[in-house]
Amino acid sequence: CARFEELNADLFKKTLGSVNRVLQDAGLSKVDVDKAVLVGGSTRIPKVQSMVGDYFGKKPSTGVNPDKAVAYGAAIQGGVLMGDKKLHDAVVLDAIFLLFGIETVGGVMT
């Protein structure tokens, strides 16, 4: 485990660089974030979880199934791109290749 973390240290550091860019682009600071929700395969890596937790000063949320979140996001993005009329009001914002989302009014993740 320690060797894995050592070999991937540079990649893990880039994760926080991406988080910083998203916050900067949104005009937010890390204290403005109520909850960090991690989705996708790499978010299961304990080092990624601990780094994000340390950065925000709180443990990342684990209430969302990472695989389902990615699948739902891909389905919505695909529907928007295909012009699905049910999604005509949906706005999908790309942020770091759709790796991050922001919870908006009504608890909707965008």
Secondary structure as GFF3:
##gff-version 3
##sequence-region A 1 110
A	DSSP	alpha_helix	2	7	.	.	.	ID=ss1
A	DSSP	alpha_helix	9	26	.	.	.	ID=ss2
A	DSSP	three_ten_helix	30	32	.	.	.	ID=ss3
A	DSSP	three_ten_helix	41	44	.	.	.	ID=ss4
A	DSSP	alpha_helix	46	56	.	.	.	ID=ss5
A	DSSP	alpha_helix	66	82	.	.	.	ID=ss6
A	DSSP	three_ten_helix	85	87	.	.	.	ID=ss7
A	DSSP	beta_strand	103	104	.	.	.	ID=ss8
A	DSSP	three_ten_helix	105	107	.	.	.	ID=ss9
A	DSSP	beta_strand	108	109	.	.	.	ID=ss10
###
